[in-house]
């Protein structure tokens, strides 16, 4: 008997994760029924995707792009919609790929969790900003959270959820980014063009800069704490420039399990799409003989202070991780716009964290209010620094 066709919504369909997801979906037509696709402003590309996959609805978050979307879908029979509420409504499918970059993905992702969907989380900010709310909603609805980040996906595949007491340590790996061997003085002069040239992965501008500062790994530490039943002291980071070992789980008997694979996001995406089964992918197969060596080292906290800021926010709890994320988004945008230097990113985040009082978050409204306040504070810090 054939398994029933599952409905699929891809939030952030025109981004790198969204495009990779569609690449896999279109290779197996009939396995999923595309319920909804969304984008921020890329109306024409979104419409083309929706027509190709015969999606039921296409949604742009930016209402100013609605007219272009509606025009591009004219005669297709596909519904066009726009705005925050339409985006949240689109997260109504058996499987929801949550791939909207930044805090903007929080509301629709939380809505999908509340509906009890299988949520493939490619937006780490959802858990960084509101991890406790998301976990509580998943426990109440029965939603399953499947991580798509290669590191968390690797941990998920190696983690013994039935016996978490057997876990000694969870080790997240990172490439070290484009400035892995750069001195602090060299990083001071680095440009946005240099920062977005990731040595291994092909990613968007914001996440590429986060990789260069190692803030990306800091956000992943926070995400891991929400995804897996471990303490903050059981989490660690190793720099691994080949990006072949995506993460490891060490057990109390001294055994360490690792998930290896070529650096292609379609591998963890395929795992999430097909779970609990597996599906074939066109990804290049791992050739360890050709790679020949795997290197590991500990990150330097003096050269990469963003990682330490993430650790501090995780241990502080409450609103600290939300503030960390908001300030970082503002600082990275300012760096990409040429308003501040590379080292000013972490400095802006630190000053914003120090200025915000610790407070709990009990609702989505609390999360949004704290996020908004942190962004205002970060902009003020940047304004002062850029004078």
CORBELCOR-V741503 format. One record per residue. N is the residue number from 1. OMEGA is omega in degrees with one decimal (* if undefined). BURIAL is b if it has 24 or more other C-alpha atoms within 12 Angstrom, else e. Layout:
# CORBELCOR-V741503
n=N omega=OMEGA burial=BURIAL
n=N omega=OMEGA burial=BURIAL
This chain:
# CORBELCOR-V741503
n=1 omega=179.7 burial=e
n=2 omega=176.9 burial=e
n=3 omega=179.4 burial=e
n=4 omega=178.8 burial=e
n=5 omega=-179.6 burial=e
n=6 omega=175.6 burial=b
n=7 omega=-174.2 burial=b
n=8 omega=171.5 burial=b
n=9 omega=178.6 burial=b
n=10 omega=179.5 burial=b
n=11 omega=-173.9 burial=b
n=12 omega=-172.2 burial=b
n=13 omega=-176.6 burial=b
n=14 omega=175.4 burial=b
n=15 omega=-175.4 burial=b
n=16 omega=178.9 burial=b
n=17 omega=178.8 burial=b
n=18 omega=179.3 burial=b
n=19 omega=178.7 burial=b
n=20 omega=177.3 burial=b
n=21 omega=179.6 burial=b
n=22 omega=177.0 burial=b
n=23 omega=179.2 burial=b
n=24 omega=-178.6 burial=b
n=25 omega=-177.3 burial=b
n=26 omega=175.8 burial=e
n=27 omega=179.7 burial=e
n=28 omega=-178.1 burial=e
n=29 omega=-179.2 burial=e
n=30 omega=179.8 burial=e
n=31 omega=177.2 burial=e
n=32 omega=171.4 burial=b
n=33 omega=-175.5 burial=b
n=34 omega=-179.8 burial=b
n=35 omega=-174.4 burial=b
n=36 omega=171.8 burial=b
n=37 omega=178.4 burial=b
n=38 omega=174.7 burial=b
n=39 omega=177.5 burial=b
n=40 omega=-177.9 burial=b
n=41 omega=-173.0 burial=b
n=42 omega=-172.5 burial=b
n=43 omega=-176.0 burial=b
n=44 omega=178.7 burial=b
n=45 omega=179.2 burial=b
n=46 omega=179.9 burial=b
n=47 omega=179.1 burial=b
n=48 omega=177.6 burial=b
n=49 omega=-178.1 burial=b
n=50 omega=179.5 burial=b
n=51 omega=-179.8 burial=b
n=52 omega=-174.6 burial=e
n=53 omega=-177.9 burial=b
n=54 omega=178.4 burial=b
n=55 omega=179.0 burial=b
n=56 omega=-176.2 burial=b
n=57 omega=174.6 burial=b
n=58 omega=-173.7 burial=b
n=59 omega=169.8 burial=b
n=60 omega=179.8 burial=b
n=61 omega=-179.9 burial=b
n=62 omega=-175.5 burial=b
n=63 omega=179.0 burial=b
n=64 omega=179.6 burial=e
n=65 omega=-174.6 burial=b
n=66 omega=-177.6 burial=b
n=67 omega=178.2 burial=e
n=68 omega=-179.8 burial=b
n=69 omega=-178.6 burial=b
n=70 omega=179.5 burial=b
n=71 omega=-177.9 burial=e
n=72 omega=-179.0 burial=b
n=73 omega=-176.9 burial=b
n=74 omega=178.5 burial=e
n=75 omega=-177.1 burial=e
n=76 omega=-175.0 burial=e
n=77 omega=179.3 burial=e
n=78 omega=-179.1 burial=b
n=79 omega=175.3 burial=b
n=80 omega=179.6 burial=b
n=81 omega=-178.1 burial=b
n=82 omega=175.4 burial=b
n=83 omega=-175.3 burial=b
n=84 omega=-178.8 burial=b
n=85 omega=177.8 burial=e
n=86 omega=178.5 burial=b
n=87 omega=177.8 burial=b
n=88 omega=179.2 burial=b
n=89 omega=-178.7 burial=b
n=90 omega=-178.5 burial=b
n=91 omega=-176.2 burial=b
n=92 omega=-178.2 burial=b
n=93 omega=177.3 burial=b
n=94 omega=178.6 burial=b
n=95 omega=177.8 burial=b
n=96 omega=174.1 burial=b
n=97 omega=-177.0 burial=b
n=98 omega=-172.8 burial=b
n=99 omega=176.5 burial=b
n=100 omega=-177.3 burial=b
n=101 omega=173.0 burial=b
n=102 omega=-176.7 burial=b
n=103 omega=179.1 burial=b
n=104 omega=-179.4 burial=b
n=105 omega=-173.8 burial=b
n=106 omega=-174.0 burial=b
n=107 omega=-180.0 burial=b
n=108 omega=178.4 burial=b
n=109 omega=178.0 burial=b
n=110 omega=178.2 burial=b
n=111 omega=178.2 burial=b
n=112 omega=178.5 burial=b
n=113 omega=-180.0 burial=b
n=114 omega=179.1 burial=b
n=115 omega=177.7 burial=b
n=116 omega=-178.7 burial=b
n=117 omega=164.2 burial=b
n=118 omega=-173.2 burial=b
n=119 omega=175.3 burial=b
n=120 omega=-172.2 burial=b
n=121 omega=173.3 burial=b
n=122 omega=179.4 burial=b
n=123 omega=-175.6 burial=b
n=124 omega=-177.2 burial=b
n=125 omega=178.5 burial=b
n=126 omega=179.9 burial=b
n=127 omega=178.5 burial=b
n=128 omega=-176.9 burial=b
n=129 omega=-169.7 burial=b
n=130 omega=-176.0 burial=b
n=131 omega=-178.4 burial=b
n=132 omega=177.4 burial=b
n=133 omega=-179.1 burial=b
n=134 omega=179.6 burial=b
n=135 omega=178.9 burial=b
n=136 omega=179.3 burial=b
n=137 omega=179.0 burial=b
n=138 omega=178.9 burial=b
n=139 omega=-178.7 burial=e
n=140 omega=-173.7 burial=e
n=141 omega=-174.5 burial=e
n=142 omega=178.2 burial=e
n=143 omega=175.7 burial=b
n=144 omega=179.1 burial=b
n=145 omega=179.6 burial=b
n=146 omega=-178.4 burial=b
n=147 omega=179.3 burial=b
n=148 omega=172.6 burial=b
n=149 omega=-174.5 burial=b
n=150 omega=-178.6 burial=b
n=151 omega=-178.0 burial=b
n=152 omega=176.2 burial=b
n=153 omega=177.5 burial=b
n=154 omega=178.9 burial=b
n=155 omega=-179.1 burial=b
n=156 omega=-178.6 burial=b
n=157 omega=-176.7 burial=b
n=158 omega=-170.3 burial=b
n=159 omega=177.0 burial=b
n=160 omega=-176.3 burial=e
n=161 omega=178.9 burial=e
n=162 omega=-178.2 burial=e
n=163 omega=-178.8 burial=e
n=164 omega=178.6 burial=e
n=165 omega=178.4 burial=e
n=166 omega=-178.2 burial=e
n=167 omega=175.6 burial=b
n=168 omega=-174.0 burial=b
n=169 omega=172.8 burial=b
n=170 omega=-174.4 burial=b
n=171 omega=175.9 burial=b
n=172 omega=177.2 burial=b
n=173 omega=175.0 burial=b
n=174 omega=-177.9 burial=b
n=175 omega=-174.3 burial=b
n=176 omega=175.6 burial=b
n=177 omega=-176.1 burial=b
n=178 omega=-176.2 burial=b
n=179 omega=-174.4 burial=b
n=180 omega=-176.2 burial=b
n=181 omega=-178.3 burial=e
n=182 omega=174.2 burial=e
n=183 omega=177.9 burial=e
n=184 omega=-179.9 burial=e
n=185 omega=176.8 burial=e
n=186 omega=179.7 burial=e
n=187 omega=179.9 burial=b
n=188 omega=-176.1 burial=b
n=189 omega=-175.9 burial=e
n=190 omega=-178.0 burial=b
n=191 omega=174.3 burial=b
n=192 omega=179.9 burial=b
n=193 omega=178.5 burial=e
n=194 omega=-176.1 burial=b
n=195 omega=-176.8 burial=b
n=196 omega=178.2 burial=b
n=197 omega=-179.6 burial=b
n=198 omega=-175.5 burial=b
n=199 omega=-175.2 burial=b
n=200 omega=-172.1 burial=b
n=201 omega=172.7 burial=b
n=202 omega=-172.1 burial=e
n=203 omega=176.8 burial=b
n=204 omega=-175.7 burial=b
n=205 omega=-175.6 burial=b
n=206 omega=-177.4 burial=b
n=207 omega=176.9 burial=b
n=208 omega=176.9 burial=b
n=209 omega=177.0 burial=b
n=210 omega=177.3 burial=b
n=211 omega=179.8 burial=b
n=212 omega=178.7 burial=b
n=213 omega=-170.3 burial=b
n=214 omega=173.2 burial=b
n=215 omega=178.5 burial=b
n=216 omega=179.4 burial=b
n=217 omega=175.9 burial=b
n=218 omega=176.9 burial=b
n=219 omega=179.5 burial=b
n=220 omega=174.1 burial=b
n=221 omega=179.8 burial=b
n=222 omega=178.9 burial=b
n=223 omega=-179.7 burial=b
n=224 omega=179.6 burial=b
n=225 omega=178.2 burial=b
n=226 omega=-175.0 burial=b
n=227 omega=-172.2 burial=b
n=228 omega=-178.2 burial=b
n=229 omega=178.1 burial=b
n=230 omega=176.0 burial=b
n=231 omega=177.7 burial=e
n=232 omega=-179.1 burial=b
n=233 omega=178.9 burial=e
n=234 omega=-179.4 burial=b
n=235 omega=177.3 burial=b
n=236 omega=-176.5 burial=b
n=237 omega=172.2 burial=b
n=238 omega=173.2 burial=b
n=239 omega=-177.0 burial=b
n=240 omega=-169.7 burial=b
n=241 omega=-179.1 burial=b
n=242 omega=179.8 burial=b
n=243 omega=178.2 burial=b
n=244 omega=174.0 burial=b
n=245 omega=-170.5 burial=b
n=246 omega=168.5 burial=b
n=247 omega=-175.1 burial=b
n=248 omega=174.3 burial=b
n=249 omega=179.2 burial=b
n=250 omega=-179.1 burial=b
n=251 omega=-174.3 burial=e
n=252 omega=-179.9 burial=e
n=253 omega=-179.7 burial=e
n=254 omega=176.4 burial=e
n=255 omega=175.4 burial=e
n=256 omega=177.1 burial=e
n=257 omega=-179.4 burial=b
n=258 omega=172.8 burial=b
n=259 omega=-178.3 burial=b
n=260 omega=177.3 burial=b
n=261 omega=175.3 burial=b
n=262 omega=-179.2 burial=b
n=263 omega=-179.5 burial=b
n=264 omega=-174.9 burial=b
n=265 omega=179.1 burial=b
n=266 omega=178.6 burial=b
n=267 omega=176.9 burial=b
n=268 omega=177.2 burial=b
n=269 omega=179.3 burial=b
n=270 omega=178.7 burial=b
n=271 omega=-179.3 burial=b
n=272 omega=-178.8 burial=b
n=273 omega=-173.3 burial=b
n=274 omega=-175.1 burial=b
n=275 omega=5.8 burial=b
n=276 omega=175.5 burial=e
n=277 omega=172.3 burial=e
n=278 omega=-179.3 burial=e
n=279 omega=177.5 burial=e
n=280 omega=174.4 burial=e
n=281 omega=177.4 burial=b
n=282 omega=-173.6 burial=e
n=283 omega=175.8 burial=e
n=284 omega=-179.5 burial=e
n=285 omega=-177.2 burial=e
n=286 omega=178.3 burial=e
n=287 omega=-175.7 burial=e
n=288 omega=178.3 burial=e
n=289 omega=178.9 burial=e
n=290 omega=179.3 burial=e
n=291 omega=170.3 burial=e
n=292 omega=-178.3 burial=e
n=293 omega=176.3 burial=e
n=294 omega=-177.3 burial=e
n=295 omega=178.2 burial=e
n=296 omega=174.8 burial=e
n=297 omega=178.6 burial=e
n=298 omega=178.7 burial=e
n=299 omega=179.5 burial=b
n=300 omega=-176.9 burial=e
n=301 omega=180.0 burial=e
n=302 omega=-179.4 burial=e
n=303 omega=-178.0 burial=b
n=304 omega=-176.5 burial=b
n=305 omega=-178.9 burial=b
n=306 omega=179.9 burial=b
n=307 omega=176.9 burial=b
n=308 omega=177.7 burial=b
n=309 omega=178.5 burial=b
n=310 omega=176.4 burial=b
n=311 omega=-178.4 burial=b
n=312 omega=179.5 burial=b
n=313 omega=178.3 burial=b
n=314 omega=-179.2 burial=b
n=315 omega=179.2 burial=e
n=316 omega=178.6 burial=b
n=317 omega=179.3 burial=b
n=318 omega=-174.8 burial=b
n=319 omega=-171.6 burial=b
n=320 omega=-178.3 burial=b
n=321 omega=175.4 burial=b
n=322 omega=178.3 burial=b
n=323 omega=178.1 burial=b
n=324 omega=-177.4 burial=b
n=325 omega=-178.3 burial=b
n=326 omega=-179.5 burial=b
n=327 omega=179.4 burial=b
n=328 omega=178.6 burial=b
n=329 omega=179.9 burial=b
n=330 omega=-177.8 burial=b
n=331 omega=179.4 burial=b
n=332 omega=178.2 burial=b
n=333 omega=179.1 burial=b
n=334 omega=177.2 burial=b
n=335 omega=-179.8 burial=b
n=336 omega=178.6 burial=b
n=337 omega=178.3 burial=e
n=338 omega=-177.1 burial=e
n=339 omega=178.6 burial=b
n=340 omega=178.7 burial=b
n=341 omega=-177.7 burial=b
n=342 omega=-178.5 burial=b
n=343 omega=178.5 burial=b
n=344 omega=-179.6 burial=b
n=345 omega=-179.6 burial=b
n=346 omega=-179.9 burial=b
n=347 omega=177.5 burial=b
n=348 omega=179.1 burial=b
n=349 omega=-179.3 burial=b
n=350 omega=-179.5 burial=b
n=351 omega=177.9 burial=b
n=352 omega=177.7 burial=b
n=353 omega=-178.1 burial=b
n=354 omega=-177.3 burial=e
n=355 omega=-176.4 burial=e
n=356 omega=179.1 burial=b
n=357 omega=178.2 burial=e
n=358 omega=179.2 burial=e
n=359 omega=180.0 burial=e
n=360 omega=176.3 burial=b
n=361 omega=-175.7 burial=b
n=362 omega=-175.3 burial=e
n=363 omega=176.7 burial=e
n=364 omega=178.4 burial=b
n=365 omega=176.5 burial=e
n=366 omega=-179.3 burial=e
n=367 omega=-178.3 burial=b
n=368 omega=-179.8 burial=b
n=369 omega=179.6 burial=e
n=370 omega=177.0 burial=b
n=371 omega=-179.6 burial=b
n=372 omega=-179.6 burial=b
n=373 omega=-180.0 burial=b
n=374 omega=179.1 burial=b
n=375 omega=177.2 burial=b
n=376 omega=-179.9 burial=b
n=377 omega=-179.2 burial=b
n=378 omega=178.1 burial=b
n=379 omega=178.7 burial=b
n=380 omega=176.8 burial=e
n=381 omega=-179.6 burial=b
n=382 omega=178.7 burial=b
n=383 omega=179.5 burial=e
n=384 omega=-178.1 burial=e
n=385 omega=-174.5 burial=e
n=386 omega=179.1 burial=e
n=387 omega=* burial=e
